[in-house]
Amino acid sequence: MTYGWVRSTYAALRNLFNHNLNIVVAGSNRIGMCQFSRYKNEFINTPSQFEQPIEYIENILHAVVQKNVSMIIPSHDETELFAKNRSKFPSELVLPISSYDLLVKCNNKAFIQNYAQSIGISTPRLIEWDNVEQLQNSLKENSQKYVIRLRRSNSAKGVFYPNTHDDAVTQINALIKKYDLKPDRYPIVQEYVKGEGWGVSCLYWEGELIASFTHRRLLEKTESGGTSTLREHQPNPIIEEMAHKLLSSLNYHGLAMVEFKYCPESKQAWLIEVNPRLWGSIHLAISAGVEFPYLLYLAATEGPQAAKKYHSKAKIKYPWRSRWYLGDCILAVEKFQKGKISEACKLLLPGKTDTYDDINFRDPGAFIGEIAHYLNQLIIKRNLNPAEEGTLG
């Protein structure tokens, strides 16, 4: 498994360890959750996949041969890099992800929005523009609020909420300059839609649905949205039908989470984006009984029918909540800084959940590693939530 410091990789490690599988974890950070976990067999330090992609792939390839690795589960944006370099790995190595071309499309928010609309799935209205002057004129013709999104972004990073049309144009110009964006990579501008944050997580195998899980976000790490710190399992047939229609139409292969905004009063939903990889809240699904990592392993090693058979016997917990405690602590710091003392103190209290993403008393090293990673980022980058080079643009 790669990108070992994050919760998503740790959740998968924990799940696969419970099925007696031997896991080698790789990553460019020596400090993190899997690095400090007792569940891993070994940790391999690699170059950065963003800053040194060629060296990164060579390092992983060496580890595959040396450690006799039979399967790689990428965790984050390196999924696309593995797909691009698939031919360099032994033919017998299992890499259960979609093609490079499809992953590039799924990671491009503009493509997903346009494709979803073409097959009858609702999305927030897109503003079509080729230059800033055209955008400015289009915005003046409408009075709605808008959202600016980089075509490639991570969590709430790369998403902006301008207060006025002039703010939007200023923000667009700044982003084009900062990331040296060419016209085909200009940020997308969408109408702001008000609703709850929902996600439909899926495992597909060569276009066939193996398992699905739906959750609603109850609290997010940043006030503008993004990564959830508290969420609950709650079925929603409306968005589930939309997610399955999209991924089936794409002939998707592997794990993905489709994000939506949903208005419970009007029963209207809008597709926001696709995360074609492991997702941050995956522990909720695993702990509730939908073991996505192990199902992926079964589909890859024994076939999709074996994964379906195992999943059919699962007892899915509902209602069920999971909480990212350190995320709440980070949100509490923001509340303290804004003078919201009472709200901050409430965030630090334990409870309100059935399980934690990061607190595991059988494996305390993982939580220590997570805290150490964020403190290290704070010391080095003066930021508890920095954007890594190569994840935005």
Secondary structure by P-SEA (a helix, b strand, c coil): ccccccaaaaaaaaaaaaabbbbbbbcccccccccccccccbbbbbccccccaaaaaaaaaaaaaaacccbbbbcccaaaaaaaaccccccccccccccaaaaaaaacaaaaaaaaaaacccccbbbbbccaaaaaaaaaacccccccccccccccccbbbbccaaaaaaaaaaaaaaacccccccbbbbcccbbbbbbbbbccccccccbbbbbbbccccccccccccbbbbbbbaaaaaaaaaaaaaacccccbbbbbbbbccccbbbbccccccccccaaaaaaaccaaaaaaaaaacccaaaaaaaaaaccccccbbbbbaaaaaaaaaaaaaacaaaaaaaaacccccccccccccccaaaaaaaaaaaaaaaaaccccccccccccc
